[in-house]
Amino acid sequence: MGTEAGIIFWTSFIVGALLLFSLVKREKTEAVKLFLFWGMVIPIIFTTVFLAAITVIKNQTSVTKGPVHWHADYEIYVCSQAVKDQTSYNYRFIPEAKAHEGEEDEELDLVDPAGFSNRVGTSDFHEHGDGRIHVEGVVEHLEDVSLGKFFEAIGGQLSPTFMRLPTNHGEMIVQNGMGCPGGTNGAWQIFVYKTQNNIVTQDKVTNFVDYVLSPYSNIPPGDCIIMEFTSEIKDKTDKICKFYEVALNKGELMYER
């Protein structure tokens, strides 16, 4: 439990206990009334001032100097097939994720958000089942919003040679050296589209685990991240996120020449 959560818990506990005592003890002396009043007021005032001070300090010391709302779109392909359309179980190694004998393969998709929050991940780093990374809140350190941290937030894992991804039917695990159709061995490669002054650039990211999202709310200019497990080693990808493709087709953006 963090410091803020701990303070809120104990304040709630003290106030709740005093309220319960007040209900049980119907006849109260003036001293008891005074004790109950200040016993509730002081913790509430302290907690309010403490949380306000912590919020101001975090905002001032954070790298973003306050809350942000950044986005990045992403797509994942395994052997040229989009993960959301993947029907093969060749890359799924958790027993409960495998199809029973004689059953048809089910569509493989990223795990859907559940609950009132409608998100997968933490309150400040998550996705809503929309193929979009959301950064919402104060970013204390840029490394806190890296691609690797995003996979941790959604219950997966990303390393230079390995990806573990939660799906609606179990975990999908894909590691460098595993085979693609045709007998060729694949490897993870990650490409990022960026926009500056209406010019789109595409870069292959080598240290993709530590890649930090670009600080934009709209996409574009926010990042389009393409993650490919493929046997073809290449410098560029022909895959592209929908919103980038639409903007390019409309002439709102141009590729770097």
SULHUPE-V51569 format. One record per residue. N is the residue number from 0. PSI is psi as a letter, one per 30 degrees, with the letter a starting at -180 (none if undefined). OMEGA is omega in whole degrees, -180 to 180 (NA if undefined). BURIAL is 1 if it has 24 or more other C-alpha atoms within 12 Angstrom, else 0. Layout:
BEGIN
n:N psi:PSI omega:OMEGA burial:BURIAL
n:N psi:PSI omega:OMEGA burial:BURIAL
END
This chain:
BEGIN
n:0 psi:k omega:180 burial:0
n:1 psi:l omega:-178 burial:0
n:2 psi:e omega:-179 burial:0
n:3 psi:e omega:180 burial:0
n:4 psi:e omega:179 burial:0
n:5 psi:e omega:179 burial:0
n:6 psi:e omega:180 burial:0
n:7 psi:e omega:-180 burial:1
n:8 psi:e omega:-176 burial:0
n:9 psi:e omega:175 burial:0
n:10 psi:e omega:179 burial:1
n:11 psi:e omega:180 burial:0
n:12 psi:e omega:-178 burial:0
n:13 psi:e omega:-179 burial:1
n:14 psi:e omega:179 burial:1
n:15 psi:e omega:180 burial:0
n:16 psi:e omega:179 burial:0
n:17 psi:e omega:177 burial:1
n:18 psi:e omega:179 burial:0
n:19 psi:e omega:178 burial:0
n:20 psi:e omega:-179 burial:0
n:21 psi:e omega:179 burial:0
n:22 psi:e omega:-178 burial:0
n:23 psi:e omega:-178 burial:0
n:24 psi:j omega:-175 burial:0
n:25 psi:e omega:179 burial:0
n:26 psi:j omega:-175 burial:0
n:27 psi:k omega:173 burial:0
n:28 psi:l omega:179 burial:0
n:29 psi:e omega:180 burial:0
n:30 psi:e omega:179 burial:0
n:31 psi:e omega:178 burial:0
n:32 psi:e omega:180 burial:0
n:33 psi:e omega:178 burial:0
n:34 psi:e omega:180 burial:0
n:35 psi:e omega:-179 burial:1
n:36 psi:e omega:-177 burial:0
n:37 psi:f omega:177 burial:0
n:38 psi:f omega:176 burial:1
n:39 psi:e omega:-176 burial:1
n:40 psi:e omega:-176 burial:0
n:41 psi:e omega:178 burial:0
n:42 psi:e omega:-180 burial:1
n:43 psi:e omega:179 burial:1
n:44 psi:e omega:-179 burial:0
n:45 psi:e omega:-178 burial:0
n:46 psi:e omega:-180 burial:1
n:47 psi:e omega:-180 burial:0
n:48 psi:e omega:-179 burial:0
n:49 psi:e omega:-179 burial:0
n:50 psi:e omega:178 burial:0
n:51 psi:e omega:180 burial:0
n:52 psi:e omega:179 burial:0
n:53 psi:e omega:179 burial:0
n:54 psi:e omega:179 burial:0
n:55 psi:e omega:-179 burial:0
n:56 psi:e omega:179 burial:0
n:57 psi:e omega:179 burial:0
n:58 psi:e omega:-177 burial:0
n:59 psi:e omega:-177 burial:0
n:60 psi:f omega:-179 burial:0
n:61 psi:l omega:-180 burial:0
n:62 psi:f omega:-179 burial:0
n:63 psi:f omega:-180 burial:0
n:64 psi:h omega:179 burial:0
n:65 psi:l omega:-179 burial:0
n:66 psi:k omega:179 burial:0
n:67 psi:l omega:176 burial:1
n:68 psi:i omega:-178 burial:1
n:69 psi:l omega:177 burial:1
n:70 psi:l omega:171 burial:1
n:71 psi:k omega:175 burial:1
n:72 psi:l omega:179 burial:1
n:73 psi:l omega:174 burial:1
n:74 psi:k omega:-178 burial:1
n:75 psi:k omega:180 burial:1
n:76 psi:k omega:175 burial:1
n:77 psi:j omega:-178 burial:1
n:78 psi:h omega:176 burial:1
n:79 psi:g omega:-180 burial:1
n:80 psi:k omega:-180 burial:1
n:81 psi:k omega:-179 burial:1
n:82 psi:e omega:-178 burial:1
n:83 psi:f omega:179 burial:1
n:84 psi:g omega:-175 burial:0
n:85 psi:k omega:179 burial:1
n:86 psi:f omega:-179 burial:0
n:87 psi:k omega:177 burial:1
n:88 psi:g omega:-177 burial:1
n:89 psi:f omega:-173 burial:0
n:90 psi:g omega:-178 burial:1
n:91 psi:j omega:-169 burial:1
n:92 psi:f omega:174 burial:0
n:93 psi:k omega:-172 burial:0
n:94 psi:e omega:-176 burial:0
n:95 psi:f omega:-179 burial:0
n:96 psi:f omega:-175 burial:1
n:97 psi:k omega:179 burial:1
n:98 psi:k omega:174 burial:0
n:99 psi:l omega:-178 burial:0
n:100 psi:k omega:178 burial:0
n:101 psi:f omega:179 burial:0
n:102 psi:l omega:176 burial:0
n:103 psi:l omega:177 burial:0
n:104 psi:k omega:176 burial:0
n:105 psi:l omega:179 burial:0
n:106 psi:k omega:179 burial:0
n:107 psi:k omega:-178 burial:1
n:108 psi:l omega:175 burial:1
n:109 psi:l omega:-177 burial:1
n:110 psi:k omega:-179 burial:1
n:111 psi:k omega:175 burial:1
n:112 psi:k omega:-179 burial:1
n:113 psi:l omega:177 burial:0
n:114 psi:l omega:-176 burial:0
n:115 psi:e omega:-177 burial:0
n:116 psi:f omega:180 burial:0
n:117 psi:h omega:179 burial:0
n:118 psi:l omega:171 burial:1
n:119 psi:j omega:-177 burial:1
n:120 psi:a omega:-178 burial:1
n:121 psi:l omega:-179 burial:1
n:122 psi:f omega:-177 burial:0
n:123 psi:f omega:-179 burial:1
n:124 psi:j omega:-171 burial:1
n:125 psi:a omega:170 burial:1
n:126 psi:l omega:-176 burial:1
n:127 psi:g omega:-177 burial:1
n:128 psi:g omega:-175 burial:1
n:129 psi:g omega:-178 burial:1
n:130 psi:g omega:-178 burial:1
n:131 psi:k omega:176 burial:1
n:132 psi:k omega:-179 burial:1
n:133 psi:k omega:171 burial:1
n:134 psi:j omega:-176 burial:1
n:135 psi:j omega:179 burial:1
n:136 psi:a omega:-180 burial:1
n:137 psi:k omega:177 burial:1
n:138 psi:j omega:-178 burial:1
n:139 psi:e omega:179 burial:1
n:140 psi:k omega:-177 burial:0
n:141 psi:e omega:-180 burial:0
n:142 psi:f omega:178 burial:0
n:143 psi:f omega:-179 burial:1
n:144 psi:h omega:175 burial:1
n:145 psi:l omega:179 burial:1
n:146 psi:e omega:178 burial:1
n:147 psi:e omega:179 burial:1
n:148 psi:e omega:178 burial:1
n:149 psi:e omega:179 burial:1
n:150 psi:e omega:176 burial:1
n:151 psi:e omega:-177 burial:1
n:152 psi:e omega:-178 burial:1
n:153 psi:g omega:177 burial:1
n:154 psi:g omega:178 burial:1
n:155 psi:a omega:-180 burial:1
n:156 psi:k omega:178 burial:1
n:157 psi:k omega:174 burial:1
n:158 psi:l omega:180 burial:1
n:159 psi:f omega:-176 burial:1
n:160 psi:g omega:-167 burial:1
n:161 psi:k omega:172 burial:1
n:162 psi:k omega:173 burial:1
n:163 psi:k omega:-171 burial:1
n:164 psi:k omega:177 burial:1
n:165 psi:k omega:179 burial:1
n:166 psi:l omega:-179 burial:1
n:167 psi:f omega:-177 burial:1
n:168 psi:g omega:180 burial:1
n:169 psi:a omega:-178 burial:1
n:170 psi:k omega:175 burial:1
n:171 psi:k omega:-178 burial:1
n:172 psi:k omega:-180 burial:1
n:173 psi:k omega:-176 burial:1
n:174 psi:k omega:178 burial:1
n:175 psi:k omega:179 burial:1
n:176 psi:f omega:176 burial:0
n:177 psi:l omega:-172 burial:1
n:178 psi:k omega:170 burial:0
n:179 psi:l omega:176 burial:1
n:180 psi:k omega:-177 burial:0
n:181 psi:f omega:176 burial:0
n:182 psi:g omega:179 burial:0
n:183 psi:k omega:180 burial:0
n:184 psi:k omega:-176 burial:0
n:185 psi:l omega:176 burial:1
n:186 psi:l omega:180 burial:1
n:187 psi:k omega:174 burial:1
n:188 psi:k omega:-176 burial:1
n:189 psi:k omega:-177 burial:1
n:190 psi:k omega:-179 burial:1
n:191 psi:k omega:171 burial:1
n:192 psi:k omega:176 burial:1
n:193 psi:l omega:179 burial:1
n:194 psi:k omega:173 burial:1
n:195 psi:k omega:-178 burial:0
n:196 psi:h omega:178 burial:0
n:197 psi:g omega:177 burial:0
n:198 psi:k omega:-179 burial:0
n:199 psi:k omega:174 burial:1
n:200 psi:l omega:177 burial:1
n:201 psi:k omega:-179 burial:1
n:202 psi:k omega:171 burial:1
n:203 psi:k omega:-176 burial:1
n:204 psi:j omega:-180 burial:1
n:205 psi:e omega:179 burial:0
n:206 psi:i omega:-170 burial:0
n:207 psi:f omega:179 burial:1
n:208 psi:e omega:-177 burial:1
n:209 psi:g omega:-179 burial:0
n:210 psi:k omega:-179 burial:1
n:211 psi:k omega:-178 burial:1
n:212 psi:k omega:176 burial:1
n:213 psi:k omega:-172 burial:1
n:214 psi:i omega:180 burial:1
n:215 psi:k omega:178 burial:1
n:216 psi:e omega:-178 burial:0
n:217 psi:l omega:178 burial:0
n:218 psi:k omega:-20 burial:1
n:219 psi:l omega:13 burial:1
n:220 psi:f omega:175 burial:1
n:221 psi:l omega:-172 burial:1
n:222 psi:k omega:163 burial:1
n:223 psi:j omega:-175 burial:1
n:224 psi:k omega:180 burial:1
n:225 psi:k omega:179 burial:1
n:226 psi:j omega:-176 burial:1
n:227 psi:k omega:168 burial:1
n:228 psi:j omega:-173 burial:1
n:229 psi:l omega:178 burial:1
n:230 psi:f omega:-178 burial:1
n:231 psi:j omega:176 burial:0
n:232 psi:k omega:-174 burial:0
n:233 psi:l omega:179 burial:0
n:234 psi:f omega:-179 burial:0
n:235 psi:l omega:175 burial:0
n:236 psi:l omega:175 burial:1
n:237 psi:f omega:177 burial:0
n:238 psi:k omega:-180 burial:1
n:239 psi:k omega:179 burial:1
n:240 psi:l omega:-173 burial:1
n:241 psi:e omega:-175 burial:1
n:242 psi:e omega:174 burial:1
n:243 psi:e omega:-179 burial:1
n:244 psi:e omega:179 burial:0
n:245 psi:e omega:-179 burial:0
n:246 psi:e omega:177 burial:0
n:247 psi:e omega:180 burial:1
n:248 psi:e omega:179 burial:0
n:249 psi:f omega:-178 burial:0
n:250 psi:g omega:179 burial:0
n:251 psi:f omega:177 burial:0
n:252 psi:l omega:176 burial:1
n:253 psi:k omega:176 burial:1
n:254 psi:k omega:174 burial:0
n:255 psi:k omega:178 burial:0
n:256 psi:none omega:NA burial:0
END
